[in-house]
Amino acid sequence: MYINVKQKNRKKIILFLSLSVFFLVLNLLPIHLINERGFVSKEKFESTLDTINNIEKLVKKIDDSASYSHVKPKSLEYNEIVTTIIKRRFHHGYSHYGFNENWLACMMGRFIWRDLSAIVDPNDLMKYQNAACSQQAIVMMEVLKIKQIPFCKVGWSHHFTLCAWVNNEWCYYDPNMEPIINPKQRKFDNKFLNIEFLAGIYAGKISKKDISLALGVPQMGKINEFPAPHILLFHKITKLISITFWFIFLMPALFWYRPIHIKTKKIHHHIFKLNHSKTLSK
């Protein structure tokens, strides 16, 4: 009976243990199925800022720079430091999850819809050199949130920027396309509907003939609202599944493995009782 039970479950145990190991190993592979890196003319990227790999370090770098320049938070000058450091921290181009971070989102982004693997978590974005317009805006929004500076997204036809509330007015920021704009021009008003003004600040970044197509009419979002709550929740769920999925296959393997020994113990127990009864009867 022991041999039959063992042979019956052996193939199942091997199969499910193999699947468990396979899905566990996926969490260790530094493989990216999508690699994007765009190009923005005359980017201010500095590779030395790679050591700033989380939001806490980014805020410290900004605060240290502000302190050195005697700049106070919640000021126009402070926000200039914020957007300048973020400009220099990232290349233009989407960052996507790899297998070792979230293999489920990684595969779904490659085979279903590429936006499903595009990172929106600010701390995860800080692990990469590239970040697209929405991703750089998300990083800046997180810094503003920590410093208790009101913000809102500004959505264009094919671009993503943001505004921050400074000196009782909304000021415009675009760390990704890096427009040439002085602090006095940052007030977000009707001039941002003017093609000539936009062509001027985005000169060398977007051609004048493409301004209307790329930008169009800006739409402001809600104050202090995270711009991608649903995809962030999706990433949290898929990351949890990615980390724990291997255990789902380990459980039945252990379930099938244990009865072999339980039944064996029962058999030996019955044999012992039977032999013990025979001994007493003699």
MARVEX-476715 format. One record per residue: z, x, y of N, C-alpha, C in turn; residue number from 1; residue in three letters. Coordinates in steps of 0.2 Angstrom, whole numbers, padded with zeros to 4 digits. Layout:
<pts>
Z:X:Y:Z:X:Y:Z:X:Y:NUM:ALA .
...
</pts>
This chain:
<pts>
0000:0004:-0006:0000:0000:0000:0000:0004:0006:1:MET .
0004:0010:0006:0004:0014:0012:-0003:0017:0013:2:TYR .
-0006:0020:0008:-0013:0023:0009:-0018:0018:0012:3:ILE .
-0018:0012:0009:-0023:0007:0012:-0022:0005:0019:4:ASN .
-0016:0004:0021:-0014:0003:0028:-0016:0009:0033:5:VAL .
-0015:0015:0030:-0017:0021:0034:-0024:0021:0035:6:LYS .
-0028:0020:0030:-0035:0021:0030:-0038:0015:0034:7:GLN .
-0036:0009:0034:-0038:0004:0037:-0038:0005:0045:8:LYS .
-0032:0008:0047:-0031:0008:0055:-0034:0015:0057:9:ASN .
-0035:0020:0053:-0037:0027:0055:-0043:0027:0060:10:ARG .
-0048:0023:0059:-0054:0023:0063:-0052:0020:0070:11:LYS .
-0049:0015:0070:-0047:0012:0076:-0043:0016:0080:12:LYS .
-0038:0020:0077:-0033:0024:0081:-0037:0030:0084:13:ILE .
-0042:0033:0080:-0046:0038:0082:-0050:0036:0088:14:ILE .
-0053:0030:0087:-0058:0027:0093:-0054:0026:0099:15:LEU .
-0048:0023:0099:-0045:0021:0105:-0041:0027:0108:16:PHE .
-0039:0032:0104:-0037:0038:0107:-0042:0042:0110:17:LEU .
-0048:0042:0107:-0054:0045:0111:-0055:0042:0117:18:SER .
-0055:0036:0117:-0057:0032:0124:-0051:0034:0129:19:LEU .
-0045:0034:0127:-0039:0035:0131:-0040:0042:0134:20:SER .
-0042:0047:0130:-0043:0054:0133:-0049:0054:0137:21:VAL .
-0054:0051:0136:-0060:0051:0140:-0059:0048:0147:22:PHE .
-0055:0042:0147:-0054:0039:0154:-0048:0043:0158:23:PHE .
-0044:0047:0154:-0039:0051:0157:-0043:0057:0160:24:LEU .
-0048:0060:0157:-0051:0066:0159:-0055:0064:0165:25:VAL .
-0058:0058:0166:-0062:0056:0172:-0058:0058:0178:26:LEU .
-0051:0057:0178:-0047:0058:0184:-0046:0065:0186:27:ASN .
-0049:0070:0182:-0048:0077:0183:-0055:0080:0185:28:LEU .
-0060:0076:0185:-0067:0079:0186:-0069:0079:0194:29:LEU .
-0070:0085:0197:-0072:0085:0204:-0079:0084:0205:30:PRO .
-0081:0078:0203:-0088:0076:0203:-0089:0071:0208:31:ILE .
-0094:0071:0212:-0096:0066:0217:-0103:0064:0215:32:HIS .
-0104:0057:0214:-0111:0054:0213:-0115:0053:0219:33:LEU .
-0112:0053:0225:-0115:0052:0231:-0113:0058:0236:34:ILE .
-0117:0062:0239:-0116:0067:0243:-0120:0066:0250:35:ASN .
-0117:0064:0255:-0121:0063:0261:-0119:0067:0267:36:GLU .
-0123:0070:0270:-0122:0074:0276:-0128:0073:0281:37:ARG .
-0126:0070:0286:-0131:0068:0291:-0132:0074:0296:38:GLY .
-0135:0073:0302:-0136:0078:0307:-0135:0075:0314:39:PHE .
-0131:0077:0318:-0131:0076:0325:-0132:0082:0329:40:VAL .
-0137:0081:0334:-0139:0087:0338:-0133:0090:0341:41:SER .
-0132:0097:0341:-0127:0101:0344:-0120:0098:0343:42:LYS .
-0118:0097:0336:-0111:0095:0335:-0106:0100:0336:43:GLU .
-0100:0098:0338:-0095:0103:0340:-0090:0104:0334:44:LYS .
-0093:0105:0328:-0089:0106:0322:-0086:0113:0321:45:PHE .
-0080:0113:0319:-0077:0120:0318:-0073:0120:0311:46:GLU .
-0076:0124:0307:-0074:0125:0300:-0066:0127:0300:47:SER .
-0064:0130:0305:-0057:0132:0305:-0052:0127:0305:48:THR .
-0054:0121:0307:-0050:0115:0307:-0049:0112:0300:49:LEU .
-0052:0114:0295:-0052:0112:0288:-0044:0111:0286:50:ASP .
-0040:0116:0288:-0033:0116:0286:-0029:0109:0288:51:THR .
-0032:0106:0293:-0029:0099:0295:-0032:0094:0290:52:ILE .
-0028:0093:0285:-0031:0089:0279:-0027:0083:0278:53:ASN .
-0023:0081:0283:-0020:0074:0283:-0018:0072:0290:54:ASN .
-0017:0065:0291:-0016:0063:0298:-0010:0066:0301:55:ILE .
-0005:0067:0297:0001:0070:0300:0000:0077:0304:56:GLU .
-0004:0081:0300:-0006:0088:0303:-0011:0087:0309:57:LYS .
-0015:0082:0309:-0020:0080:0314:-0016:0078:0321:58:LEU .
-0011:0074:0320:-0007:0072:0326:-0003:0078:0328:59:VAL .
0000:0082:0324:0003:0088:0326:-0001:0093:0330:60:LYS .
-0007:0094:0328:-0012:0098:0331:-0014:0095:0338:61:LYS .
-0014:0088:0339:-0016:0085:0345:-0010:0086:0350:62:ILE .
-0004:0085:0347:0002:0085:0351:0003:0092:0354:63:ASP .
0002:0097:0349:0003:0104:0351:-0002:0106:0357:64:ASP .
-0008:0104:0356:-0013:0105:0361:-0011:0101:0368:65:SER .
-0009:0095:0367:-0007:0092:0373:-0001:0095:0377:66:ALA .
0004:0097:0373:0010:0101:0375:0008:0107:0379:67:SER .
0004:0111:0376:0001:0117:0379:-0002:0116:0386:68:TYR .
-0006:0110:0386:-0009:0109:0393:-0005:0104:0397:69:SER .
0001:0103:0395:0006:0099:0399:0003:0092:0400:70:HIS .
0000:0089:0395:-0003:0082:0395:0002:0077:0391:71:VAL .
0003:0072:0394:0008:0067:0391:0004:0062:0387:72:LYS .
0007:0059:0382:0004:0054:0378:0002:0048:0382:73:PRO .
-0002:0043:0379:-0004:0037:0383:-0007:0038:0390:74:LYS .
-0011:0044:0390:-0014:0046:0396:-0021:0047:0395:75:SER .
-0026:0046:0400:-0033:0048:0399:-0034:0055:0396:76:LEU .
-0030:0059:0399:-0031:0066:0397:-0029:0067:0389:77:GLU .
-0024:0064:0387:-0022:0064:0380:-0027:0062:0376:78:TYR .
-0030:0056:0377:-0036:0054:0373:-0042:0058:0373:79:ASN .
-0043:0062:0378:-0048:0067:0378:-0047:0072:0373:80:GLU .
-0040:0074:0372:-0039:0079:0367:-0040:0076:0360:81:ILE .
-0038:0070:0359:-0038:0066:0353:-0046:0066:0351:82:VAL .
-0050:0064:0355:-0057:0063:0353:-0061:0070:0352:83:THR .
-0058:0075:0356:-0061:0082:0356:-0060:0085:0349:84:THR .
-0053:0085:0347:-0051:0088:0341:-0055:0084:0335:85:ILE .
-0055:0078:0335:-0059:0074:0330:-0066:0076:0330:86:ILE .
-0069:0077:0335:-0076:0079:0336:-0077:0085:0332:87:LYS .
-0072:0090:0333:-0073:0097:0330:-0071:0097:0323:88:ARG .
-0067:0092:0321:-0065:0092:0314:-0070:0090:0309:89:ARG .
-0075:0085:0311:-0080:0082:0306:-0087:0084:0308:90:PHE .
-0091:0084:0302:-0098:0084:0303:-0100:0076:0303:91:HIS .
-0106:0075:0305:-0108:0068:0304:-0111:0067:0297:92:HIS .
-0109:0061:0293:-0111:0060:0287:-0105:0056:0283:93:GLY .
-0107:0051:0279:-0102:0048:0275:-0098:0052:0270:94:TYR .
-0092:0051:0269:-0088:0054:0264:-0087:0048:0259:95:SER .
-0088:0050:0252:-0087:0046:0247:-0082:0048:0242:96:HIS .
-0079:0044:0238:-0074:0046:0233:-0078:0049:0227:97:TYR .
-0074:0054:0224:-0077:0057:0218:-0073:0055:0212:98:GLY .
-0074:0057:0206:-0071:0055:0200:-0064:0056:0200:99:PHE .
-0062:0062:0203:-0055:0064:0203:-0050:0061:0208:100:ASN .
-0053:0057:0212:-0050:0053:0217:-0050:0045:0215:101:GLU .
-0055:0043:0213:-0056:0036:0212:-0063:0035:0208:102:ASN .
-0062:0036:0201:-0069:0036:0198:-0072:0029:0197:103:TRP .
-0068:0024:0197:-0071:0017:0197:-0075:0016:0203:104:LEU .
-0072:0017:0209:-0076:0016:0215:-0081:0021:0216:105:ALA .
-0081:0027:0214:-0086:0032:0214:-0092:0029:0210:106:CYS .
-0091:0026:0204:-0097:0024:0200:-0100:0017:0203:107:MET .
-0095:0013:0205:-0098:0007:0208:-0102:0008:0215:108:MET .
-0100:0013:0218:-0104:0015:0224:-0111:0018:0222:109:GLY .
-0111:0021:0217:-0117:0024:0215:-0122:0019:0211:110:ARG .
-0119:0015:0208:-0124:0010:0204:-0124:0003:0206:111:PHE .
-0119:0001:0211:-0119:-0006:0213:-0121:-0006:0221:112:ILE .
-0117:-0003:0225:-0118:-0003:0232:-0114:0003:0235:113:TRP .
-0118:0007:0238:-0115:0014:0240:-0109:0013:0245:114:ARG .
-0108:0007:0249:-0102:0007:0253:-0096:0006:0249:115:ASP .
-0096:0004:0243:-0090:0003:0239:-0086:0010:0238:116:LEU .
-0090:0015:0238:-0086:0022:0237:-0085:0025:0244:117:SER .
-0088:0022:0249:-0087:0026:0256:-0079:0025:0258:118:ALA .
-0076:0031:0260:-0069:0031:0261:-0067:0028:0268:119:ILE .
-0062:0024:0268:-0059:0021:0274:-0052:0022:0275:120:VAL .
-0049:0025:0270:-0042:0027:0271:-0041:0034:0275:121:ASP .
-0038:0033:0281:-0038:0039:0286:-0036:0046:0282:122:PRO .
-0030:0045:0278:-0028:0052:0275:-0033:0054:0270:123:ASN .
-0036:0050:0267:-0041:0052:0262:-0047:0055:0266:124:ASP .
-0049:0053:0271:-0055:0055:0275:-0053:0062:0278:125:LEU .
-0047:0064:0279:-0045:0071:0281:-0046:0076:0276:126:MET .
-0047:0074:0270:-0049:0079:0265:-0056:0082:0265:127:LYS .
-0060:0079:0269:-0067:0080:0269:-0069:0083:0276:128:TYR .
-0075:0087:0276:-0078:0089:0282:-0082:0084:0285:129:GLN .
-0086:0080:0281:-0090:0074:0284:-0086:0068:0285:130:ASN .
-0089:0064:0290:-0086:0057:0291:-0092:0054:0296:131:ALA .
-0093:0048:0294:-0098:0044:0298:-0095:0041:0304:132:ALA .
-0099:0037:0308:-0096:0035:0314:-0090:0030:0313:133:CYS .
-0091:0026:0308:-0085:0021:0307:-0079:0025:0304:134:SER .
-0080:0030:0300:-0075:0034:0297:-0071:0038:0303:135:GLN .
-0075:0041:0307:-0072:0045:0313:-0068:0041:0317:136:GLN .
-0071:0035:0318:-0067:0030:0323:-0061:0028:0319:137:ALA .
-0061:0027:0313:-0055:0025:0309:-0049:0030:0310:138:ILE .
-0051:0036:0309:-0046:0042:0310:-0043:0042:0317:139:VAL .
-0048:0041:0322:-0045:0041:0329:-0041:0034:0330:140:MET .
-0042:0029:0327:-0038:0023:0327:-0031:0024:0324:141:MET .
-0031:0028:0319:-0025:0029:0316:-0020:0033:0320:142:GLU .
-0023:0038:0323:-0019:0042:0328:-0017:0038:0334:143:VAL .
-0021:0034:0337:-0019:0029:0342:-0013:0025:0340:144:LEU .
-0014:0022:0334:-0009:0018:0331:-0002:0021:0331:145:LYS .
-0002:0028:0328:0004:0031:0328:0007:0033:0335:146:ILE .
0003:0034:0340:0005:0035:0346:0006:0029:0350:147:LYS .
0005:0023:0347:0007:0016:0350:0002:0015:0356:148:GLN .
-0004:0017:0355:-0009:0016:0360:-0014:0011:0358:149:ILE .
-0014:0005:0361:-0019:-0001:0359:-0026:0002:0358:150:PRO .
-0029:-0001:0353:-0036:0001:0352:-0040:-0005:0349:151:PHE .
-0047:-0005:0349:-0051:-0010:0346:-0057:-0007:0344:152:CYS .
-0061:-0009:0339:-0067:-0007:0338:-0073:-0009:0342:153:LYS .
-0078:-0006:0343:-0084:-0008:0347:-0090:-0007:0342:154:VAL .
-0092:-0013:0340:-0098:-0013:0335:-0105:-0014:0339:155:GLY .
-0109:-0009:0337:-0116:-0009:0340:-0120:-0012:0334:156:TRP .
-0127:-0012:0335:-0132:-0015:0330:-0132:-0010:0324:157:SER .
-0132:-0003:0326:-0132:0002:0320:-0127:0007:0322:158:HIS .
-0121:0006:0324:-0117:0011:0326:-0110:0008:0327:159:HIS .
-0105:0013:0327:-0098:0010:0326:-0094:0015:0331:160:PHE .
-0091:0012:0336:-0086:0016:0341:-0080:0013:0342:161:THR .
-0076:0015:0347:-0070:0011:0348:-0068:0012:0356:162:LEU .
-0063:0008:0357:-0060:0008:0364:-0053:0009:0363:163:CYS .
-0050:0012:0368:-0042:0013:0369:-0040:0011:0375:164:ALA .
-0034:0008:0376:-0031:0005:0382:-0027:0010:0385:165:TRP .
-0030:0012:0391:-0027:0018:0395:-0027:0016:0402:166:VAL .
-0022:0017:0406:-0022:0016:0413:-0024:0008:0415:167:ASN .
-0022:0004:0410:-0023:-0003:0411:-0030:-0005:0411:168:ASN .
-0034:-0001:0407:-0041:-0003:0406:-0044:0000:0399:169:GLU .
-0049:-0003:0397:-0052:-0001:0390:-0056:0005:0392:170:TRP .
-0055:0010:0388:-0059:0016:0389:-0063:0017:0382:171:CYS .
-0069:0020:0383:-0074:0020:0377:-0074:0027:0374:172:TYR .
-0074:0027:0367:-0074:0034:0364:-0079:0033:0358:173:TYR .
-0082:0039:0357:-0087:0039:0351:-0087:0047:0348:174:ASP .
-0082:0048:0344:-0081:0055:0342:-0087:0057:0337:175:PRO .
-0091:0053:0334:-0096:0054:0330:-0102:0057:0333:176:ASN .
-0105:0053:0338:-0111:0054:0341:-0110:0059:0347:177:MET .
-0104:0059:0349:-0102:0064:0354:-0106:0064:0361:178:GLU .
-0106:0058:0364:-0110:0057:0370:-0107:0061:0376:179:PRO .
-0111:0063:0380:-0109:0067:0386:-0107:0062:0391:180:ILE .
-0100:0062:0392:-0097:0057:0396:-0091:0059:0399:181:ILE .
-0090:0059:0406:-0084:0061:0409:-0078:0056:0409:182:ASN .
-0072:0057:0410:-0067:0052:0409:-0068:0046:0414:183:PRO .
-0070:0047:0420:-0071:0042:0424:-0077:0037:0422:184:LYS .
-0081:0039:0418:-0086:0035:0415:-0084:0031:0409:185:GLN .
-0078:0032:0406:-0076:0029:0400:-0074:0022:0401:186:ARG .
-0073:0020:0407:-0071:0013:0408:-0076:0008:0404:187:LYS .
-0074:0004:0400:-0079:0000:0396:-0080:-0007:0400:188:PHE .
-0086:-0007:0403:-0088:-0012:0408:-0095:-0014:0407:189:ASP .
-0098:-0017:0412:-0105:-0019:0411:-0110:-0013:0411:190:ASN .
-0108:-0007:0413:-0113:-0002:0413:-0115:0000:0406:191:LYS .
-0111:-0002:0401:-0113:-0001:0394:-0118:-0006:0391:192:PHE .
-0120:-0010:0395:-0126:-0014:0394:-0132:-0012:0397:193:LEU .
-0132:-0006:0401:-0137:-0004:0404:-0141:0002:0400:194:ASN .
-0147:0001:0398:-0151:0006:0394:-0151:0013:0397:195:ILE .
-0152:0013:0404:-0153:0019:0407:-0146:0023:0407:196:GLU .
-0140:0020:0407:-0134:0023:0407:-0133:0026:0400:197:PHE .
-0134:0021:0395:-0133:0023:0388:-0138:0029:0386:198:LEU .
-0144:0029:0388:-0149:0034:0387:-0147:0041:0390:199:ALA .
-0143:0040:0396:-0140:0046:0399:-0135:0049:0396:200:GLY .
-0130:0046:0393:-0124:0049:0390:-0126:0051:0383:201:ILE .
-0131:0047:0380:-0133:0049:0373:-0139:0053:0373:202:TYR .
-0141:0057:0378:-0147:0061:0379:-0146:0067:0374:203:ALA .
-0151:0067:0370:-0151:0073:0365:-0148:0070:0358:204:GLY .
-0145:0064:0358:-0142:0061:0352:-0146:0056:0349:205:LYS .
-0148:0051:0354:-0152:0046:0352:-0158:0045:0357:206:ILE .
-0164:0045:0355:-0170:0045:0360:-0170:0038:0364:207:SER .
-0172:0039:0370:-0172:0033:0374:-0176:0027:0371:208:LYS .
-0181:0028:0367:-0185:0022:0364:-0181:0019:0359:209:LYS .
-0176:0023:0356:-0172:0020:0350:-0165:0017:0352:210:ASP .
-0164:0018:0359:-0157:0016:0361:-0156:0008:0360:211:ILE .
-0161:0004:0361:-0160:-0003:0360:-0159:-0005:0353:212:SER .
-0163:-0001:0349:-0163:-0003:0342:-0156:0000:0339:213:LEU .
-0154:0006:0340:-0148:0008:0338:-0142:0005:0340:214:ALA .
-0142:0004:0347:-0135:0001:0350:-0136:-0006:0351:215:LEU .
-0140:-0008:0356:-0140:-0016:0357:-0134:-0018:0361:216:GLY .
-0132:-0024:0360:-0126:-0027:0363:-0120:-0025:0360:217:VAL .
-0115:-0022:0363:-0109:-0020:0360:-0104:-0026:0359:218:PRO .
-0100:-0026:0353:-0096:-0032:0352:-0089:-0029:0350:219:GLN .
-0084:-0031:0354:-0077:-0028:0354:-0074:-0032:0348:220:MET .
-0070:-0029:0344:-0066:-0032:0339:-0059:-0034:0341:221:GLY .
-0055:-0036:0337:-0048:-0038:0339:-0043:-0032:0340:222:LYS .
-0039:-0033:0344:-0034:-0027:0346:-0030:-0025:0340:223:ILE .
-0030:-0019:0339:-0026:-0015:0334:-0027:-0018:0327:224:ASN .
-0033:-0020:0326:-0035:-0022:0319:-0039:-0017:0316:225:GLU .
-0036:-0016:0309:-0040:-0011:0305:-0047:-0013:0304:226:PHE .
-0052:-0010:0304:-0059:-0012:0304:-0061:-0014:0297:227:PRO .
-0058:-0011:0292:-0061:-0012:0285:-0055:-0014:0280:228:ALA .
-0051:-0020:0281:-0045:-0021:0277:-0047:-0023:0270:229:PRO .
-0053:-0026:0269:-0055:-0028:0262:-0057:-0022:0258:230:HIS .
-0061:-0018:0261:-0063:-0012:0257:-0057:-0007:0256:231:ILE .
-0052:-0007:0260:-0046:-0003:0259:-0042:-0006:0253:232:LEU .
-0041:-0012:0253:-0038:-0016:0247:-0042:-0014:0241:233:LEU .
-0048:-0015:0241:-0053:-0013:0235:-0051:-0006:0233:234:PHE .
-0051:-0001:0237:-0050:0005:0235:-0043:0007:0232:235:HIS .
-0038:0003:0235:-0031:0004:0232:-0031:0001:0225:236:LYS .
-0034:-0005:0224:-0034:-0008:0217:-0038:-0003:0212:237:ILE .
-0044:-0001:0214:-0048:0003:0210:-0045:0010:0208:238:THR .
-0042:0012:0213:-0038:0019:0212:-0032:0018:0207:239:LYS .
-0029:0012:0208:-0023:0011:0203:-0026:0010:0196:240:LEU .
-0032:0007:0195:-0035:0006:0189:-0038:0012:0186:241:ILE .
-0041:0016:0190:-0043:0023:0188:-0038:0027:0185:242:SER .
-0032:0027:0188:-0027:0031:0186:-0023:0029:0180:243:ILE .
-0023:0022:0179:-0019:0019:0173:-0024:0017:0167:244:THR .
-0030:0017:0168:-0035:0014:0163:-0034:0017:0156:245:PHE .
-0033:0023:0156:-0033:0027:0150:-0027:0024:0146:246:TRP .
-0022:0022:0149:-0016:0020:0145:-0017:0013:0142:247:PHE .
-0022:0009:0144:-0024:0003:0141:-0026:0004:0134:248:ILE .
-0030:0010:0133:-0032:0011:0126:-0027:0015:0122:249:PHE .
-0023:0018:0125:-0017:0022:0121:-0012:0017:0118:250:LEU .
-0011:0011:0121:-0006:0006:0119:-0008:0004:0112:251:MET .
-0014:0001:0111:-0016:-0002:0104:-0016:0004:0099:252:PRO .
-0018:0010:0101:-0018:0016:0096:-0011:0017:0094:253:ALA .
-0006:0017:0098:0001:0018:0096:0003:0012:0092:254:LEU .
0001:0006:0094:0003:0000:0090:0001:0000:0083:255:PHE .
-0006:0002:0082:-0008:0003:0075:-0005:0009:0071:256:TRP .
-0003:0014:0075:0000:0020:0072:0007:0018:0069:257:TYR .
0011:0015:0073:0018:0013:0072:0019:0009:0065:258:ARG .
0015:0004:0064:0016:0000:0058:0015:0004:0052:259:PRO .
0011:0009:0052:0010:0013:0046:0017:0016:0044:260:ILE .
0021:0019:0048:0027:0022:0047:0033:0017:0046:261:HIS .
0032:0011:0049:0037:0006:0048:0036:0003:0041:262:ILE .
0030:0002:0039:0029:-0001:0033:0031:0004:0027:263:LYS .
0030:0010:0029:0032:0016:0024:0039:0016:0023:264:THR .
0043:0015:0029:0050:0015:0028:0053:0009:0024:265:LYS .
0049:0004:0025:0052:-0002:0022:0050:-0001:0014:266:LYS .
0045:0001:0012:0043:0003:0005:0048:0007:0002:267:ILE .
0050:0013:0006:0055:0017:0003:0062:0014:0003:268:HIS .
0063:0010:0008:0070:0007:0008:0070:0002:0002:269:HIS .
0065:-0002:0000:0065:-0006:-0006:0065:-0002:-0012:270:HIS .
0062:0003:-0012:0062:0007:-0019:0069:0010:-0020:271:ILE .
0072:0012:-0014:0079:0015:-0014:0084:0009:-0017:272:PHE .
0083:0003:-0014:0088:-0002:-0016:0087:-0004:-0023:273:LYS .
0080:-0004:-0025:0079:-0006:-0032:0082:0000:-0037:274:LEU .
0081:0006:-0036:0084:0011:-0040:0091:0011:-0040:275:ASN .
0094:0010:-0034:0101:0009:-0033:0104:0004:-0038:276:HIS .
0101:-0002:-0038:0103:-0008:-0042:0102:-0006:-0049:277:SER .
0097:-0003:-0051:0096:-0001:-0058:0102:0004:-0060:278:LYS .
0104:0008:-0056:0109:0013:-0057:0116:0010:-0058:279:THR .
0117:0005:-0054:0123:0001:-0054:0123:-0003:-0061:280:LEU .
0118:-0006:-0063:0118:-0010:-0069:0119:-0006:-0075:281:SER .
0117:0000:-0075:0118:0004:-0081:0126:0006:-0081:282:LYS .
</pts>
